[in-house]
Amino acid sequence: MTRAHPFVWMAILAACGGSGTDNSLVDARTTDAPITGGDAAITDGPGVEPTVGLRGAYFARYFGPPIERIDHTIDFAWGDQKPIAGAGADLFAVRWTGSLTVPVAGTYGFSLDSDDGVRLWIGGARVIDAWKPGAHAPAWAEVDLAAGDAAIKVTYFDGDGDAHATLRWRRPDGTEEVIPETALHPAPSDPDARSPLPPYANPVLDQGCADPGVLKDGDWYYLACTGGRFRIRRSRDLIHWTFTDARILPDGGPPWSSGTKYHWAPEMHRVGDHIVAYFTAADGTGQRAVGAAPAKEPLGPYTMQDGPLVTNPIGVIDPNFFHDEDGSNYLLWKVAGTSSGKPTPIFIRKLGPRGLGFAANSKAIELIRNDPDTWEGSTTEAPWLIERGGTYYLFYSGNFINERYRVGVARASSVTGPYTKKGAPILTNNARWVGPGHGSVITIGDEMHYVYHAWAANADGTN
């Protein structure tokens, strides 16, 4: 059977072992130097900031320090043009803040006409929420307001294509108009403001990328996939990825390997003051083995070690690094018994402090193995271990690598187990996508995100 390359998806894990959804936001920052520029909409004289209008904070590609200016109204038809110097025509966001002067008490209507997403807050209450891609026809929201000043905030994001945003009100006397500058007053500057981030839509990477290994280091995310020299992509938000020129295996393989066979499942992890890439390659006998290569930074260059870190007569694959809260480091891997009709246990062993060798007197301990009478079939693989609230959660994939592939989870009160499997898989097929699995768990604040691969489903539910 010929299969297309798997695409990369992302799910937010509602709780350890919970089911995935597709509606989370991802928050991140960049340390790039501020970008200056933009056209002030109104001025009260050289060096004097306007006292009417709203403060607009523009974010290029949703990140970076805000590019600020005072906009006298929100009535923009950018089309395919840049909204401000320093931002592109696509993939930008804006936050407008300030106060709204209410001339008389009464019921006011508010509307936002936009392409893409918009939200409106009046007096701290969100009254319009059209936070999704696409053009949105104006929908009026009515708010009872007392005379005086009320806080106002508008957020906007543009994906690609046309871009426009217009804010109107309908006063109690029935007058409808773009809210004029005389009714708006800007908030103080906030150079630390974060961008309003658009919701993501799967797949987050519509290119072939099996076994995605993701590292969050500083303000960037780094991604490497199975195959070739493990070219590295990076992103600020887990959603928009760009290739770099960096490769974990720039010479085509480690010095202990036999050619370019079995370049699988790379992962990059910070271990103390350096990065270690763990990966699968063929050893001198042509069998699958686990290697490790350190680097000072995620983009390398990586230093190849003289020999593999883990070997086995029937092969080992899918390394995963885990740093425990007590300061100990561990490596997990799978023994590749599937091709020889043997079980596929997942092992763990304590590493030394630099992550390049095993701790003295440490032993490999089996955590789980496949149960052929369950959804796992002949395989358990792709471990990713985390700790949360004193409990250890082992995410893994199972079954054959096609539309039968799934994701499961097991948990334990000790890093070395014993582990109890949840039972049913936590990530399965749907009508459009099949074979989800082999992912990375990324923690962002209080949320955990699972970045994994899946195939586009054929009409018969296969891939």
C-alpha positions, 0 to 999 in steps of 0.5 A: 500500500502506498501512503502519502506523507503524514501531516502534523497536527496539534491537540490540547490535552484537557487533562493528563490522559484526557481527550484532545480538542482542536480549539486552543490558543498558543501563547509565546513571546519573542525577544526580537528588537522592537520594530519602529514606524507607523503613521500616527493618525492624529497629532497635537504637535511635535512630540505630543501624543493625541488625546483622542482615538484608541491606542493601536498595538500592532503585532507582526506575525502575531509576535514581537514587541507591539508597534504602537500608534494612536488610531483616530477610529477603527475603520480600516480597509487594508485589503492586501496592503500592510496595516503599518510599517514593520508588519506584513500584509498577512499574519498580523494582529491588533489590540486597540485600547482606551476609553469610550465617552458615553454622552447620555445614558441609554442602550447602545448598539455596537458592531464590528465588520471584519475579515478575519477575527474580532472581539469587543469588550465594553466596560470589561464585558466581552460583547462581540466574539467573532474570533475565527477566520473569514469575513464576518458580517456586522452583528449588533450587540446591545449594551446598557451604558451610563453616561461617562467613560467606559473602558473599551478594547478591540482585538483583531487578527488577520490570516491571509487574503483581504483584511479590514475592520470597522467599529460602529455604534448606534446611539439611543437616538438611533444614529448609526456611525463609525465611532468618532475620534471625539468619543475615544481616548487612548490607553497608556502605552504598554510595551509589554503587551502580548499579541491576541493570538488566533485560534489554530486550525489543524493541520498546523503543518500541511507537509510530510513530517512523520514522528515530530519531535518538538523542543521549546527553548526560550521563545522558540519552538524547534521541530525535527522529523523522521528522515534524511539529515533531520532538517530543523524547522522553528516557530514562535507559536507551534503553528507557523513553521519555517525551515532553517538551514540547520540539520542534526545530521549535516554529514548524512549520519553519525560516524558509527552508522552504516550509511543513511538507514533508519534515520528516525524519530529525532528529538531535541532536549535541553540538558543543563547548559546544552542541547542533546539530540536523540535519534535512531540510526543504523549501527555498524551491523546495520541494525537500528540503534539510538544515538545522542549528539550535543550542541550549544544551541538548538540549531547546532552544530551537533557533535556526533559521538563515537558510538551509539547510546543504546543497541540491541540485537533486534534493534531499538528506536524512538528515544525520549529524554525525561528530566525528573523534578529531583534533578535526575535524567532518564532515557526511554526507548522501544525494543523493535520486536515487531518485525521478528514477531516479538513483543515491543517493550518500552524501557527507561534507564537513568542517564548521567547529568550531561545526558550523553551516557548512562549513570553508573550502576543504572539498569534498564527497566521495562515500563510497558509492553504491547498487549496483542489482544487490545488496540495496541496489536503488535506494537507499543512505541513512541514514548513521551514521559511527563510528570504532573502533580506527583504522577508520571504519565507515559504517552505512547503509540500503538498498532501498525503504522497506518489507519490503525495507529493510535495514542494511549497513556499510562500512569504511575506514582514512580518514574520507573513504574509500575505503570497502569494503562488507561485502556482505550486510546485517547487519540483516534481517527476521525472522518478526515484524518487517520493514524494519529500518533508519535507526538511530543507533549509541550507544556505552555502555562497550565496547558499541555499540547500534543503535537503529532502526525496523522494521514489524510483519510481516503474515502474508505477510511484508510490512508 
